Amino acid sequence: MRGFWRWHDDFDVVVLGSDPQFAYMMFPMLRLLKWRIKFKLVHWVFDLYPEALFASSPRWVCALASLTRPFVPLAYRFVDLMVDVGSCMRRRLAKYSLRSRQETVTPWALVEPDEVAPVDDAVRQKLFGQARLGVLYSGTVGRAHDLSPLIALARACRAKGLDVCFCFAGSGAQYNCQTAVITDEDTNIRLAGFTDEKELGLRLAAADIHAVSVREGWDGIVVPSKFFGAIAMGRPVIFSGSAKSSICEYIQRYDIGRVIVGMDVTPTTAWLEELLQTPDSLRQYQDRAFRCYRDNFSREKMCRRFSELLVGLGVP
């Protein structure tokens, strides 16, 4: 707020994300403070609140969060452009009967190679051993994520004797809790912590396939950016989540992976078996994933898209 007040003559647009939570509640105040100044307000939504609190919080937290409900449409009324990160989020926002224009600009990957990323053998060995097929979950495990369908998939692969290794690499409030169910019998499951940004590209490239999870009921509240990091490397994705999710839509539209709905892992197990039998198919999936990212979700394309949206608002 201090910076807004001090430098209000130096900008034509204010772009506000969703961190910290409920930051959009400042919109009416921004307008009232500088009602004589003509500027545009843009809300780039990465996570929806209070929806995220209602999805998995204790009752007392939900009760407190419900007090904010009357103020959400009021705050959104001051927005000139609402930018979401996926079609499922757009559907949730549409319930507020927005007056503003609503558009989608997805997150982009931190690492954007110029080709399908080659595998570093040492990193692959560390994550997957000698397995012919490596599946990697890389990132935070929080309340919005559910690893149980992916663990069930790993167990189904082991039961069928498939040479597939799964690695869950990350941390978060739910990481230890959700991986605690892994036992000594789960010989095709490995755990790893976070890695720094310098080594992230090598780790992402070490896998043949990436895994992404969004818990049922969280579709449109969060859209996992790890999906875009995976396909940027040229890796297909196994998505565990709702069929209503935009990630599910992308996977099916561009044929760049498989979706697990609920706990039915049988079709995805059969797909992994097929990839083991036909290595050329895996390479085709990787090529499609890479082209999909470059053609639709790259940083260059998303920044150009955002720039076009601002021009459309009359921003110089």
Disulfide bonds with the S-S distance in Angstrom:
none
